[in-house]
Amino acid sequence: MDLQFTEIEVFAPKTEAAWAALQRQYASRIGAAELDHLLACFVLGLTSRAYGEGEPAFHFDLCRTLVAANLPPERTEAALHAVPEPTQPWVASAYLLVEKQGAKIGGLLQEKDG
């Protein structure tokens, strides 16, 4: 799958801002795997409105590229392929909330471009 610069250009700044916010808010409270998965959840939500109904492999490659801009390769793959066991009860619901926040931002981006 060939990602176009446009996809990365649109979503990368939001992904980087989310990563910084997630680190500020959660890094001292949860493990690295959980934090990484929160980023993956955000990216999935962010890109789903634009690419969720399209070619799944393209959407996954886009998610991988965006997550990989902030994480090393082994952490990127783990974040995308496995849901870590929550170390605290609220973490599972945080995954959903972060994905919904990503979807909200993705929707706003779509409205702006559309």
C-alpha positions in Angstrom: 0.0 0.0 0.0 1.3 3.4 -0.9 0.6 6.1 1.6 0.3 9.5 0.2 2.0 12.4 1.9 -1.4 14.0 2.3 -2.7 11.4 4.7 0.4 11.7 6.9 0.3 15.5 6.6 -3.3 15.7 7.8 -3.1 13.2 10.7 0.5 13.5 12.0 0.2 16.8 13.8 -2.9 15.5 15.7 -1.1 12.2 16.5 2.0 14.0 17.8 -0.2 16.3 20.0 -2.1 13.4 21.3 1.1 11.5 22.2 2.4 14.5 24.1 -0.9 14.8 26.0 -1.1 11.1 26.7 2.4 11.1 28.1 1.6 14.1 30.3 -1.6 12.7 31.6 -0.8 9.0 32.0 2.9 8.2 31.9 3.4 8.3 35.6 0.2 6.2 36.2 0.4 3.3 33.8 3.0 1.1 32.0 4.6 1.8 28.6 2.6 -0.9 26.8 -0.7 0.6 28.1 0.4 4.1 27.1 1.5 2.9 23.6 -1.9 1.2 23.2 -3.7 4.4 24.1 -1.8 6.1 21.2 -2.9 3.3 18.9 -6.5 3.7 20.0 -6.4 7.4 19.4 -4.9 6.9 15.9 -7.6 4.3 15.1 -10.3 6.7 16.1 -8.7 9.6 14.3 -8.4 7.8 11.0 -11.5 5.6 11.0 -14.0 8.2 9.7 -11.8 8.8 6.6 -10.5 5.3 6.0 -12.4 2.9 8.2 -14.8 1.8 5.4 -12.0 1.5 2.8 -9.3 -1.0 2.2 -8.4 -2.5 5.7 -4.7 -3.0 4.8 -4.4 0.7 3.7 -6.1 1.8 6.9 -3.8 -0.4 9.0 -0.7 0.8 7.2 -1.7 4.4 7.9 -2.2 3.7 11.6 1.1 1.9 11.7 2.9 4.9 10.1 1.3 7.4 12.4 2.1 5.3 15.6 5.6 4.6 14.3 6.4 8.3 14.2 6.2 8.3 18.0 7.3 4.8 19.0 10.2 2.4 18.1 9.3 -0.5 15.8 8.8 -3.2 18.4 6.6 -1.0 20.5 4.6 0.1 17.5 3.8 -3.5 16.5 2.9 -4.4 20.1 0.6 -1.4 20.4 -1.2 -2.3 17.2 -1.5 -6.1 17.7 -2.2 -6.6 21.4 -4.3 -5.1 24.1 -2.2 -5.0 27.2 -3.6 -6.3 30.5 -4.8 -3.2 32.4 -2.8 -2.5 35.5 -5.6 -0.4 36.9 -9.4 -0.8 36.5 -9.9 2.5 34.6 -7.4 1.8 31.9 -9.8 -0.4 29.8 -12.3 2.4 29.7 -9.6 4.9 28.9 -8.8 2.9 25.7 -12.4 3.5 24.5 -12.5 7.2 25.6 -9.2 8.0 23.8 -10.4 6.2 20.7 -13.7 8.3 20.8 -11.7 11.5 21.2 -9.6 10.5 18.2 -12.8 9.9 16.2 -14.2 13.3 17.3 -11.0 15.0 16.1 -11.0 13.0 12.9 -14.6 14.0 12.3 -13.8 17.6 12.7 -10.9 17.2 10.2 -13.3 15.6 7.7 -15.8 18.5 8.1 -13.1 21.0 7.6 -11.9 19.4 4.4 -15.4 18.5 3.2 
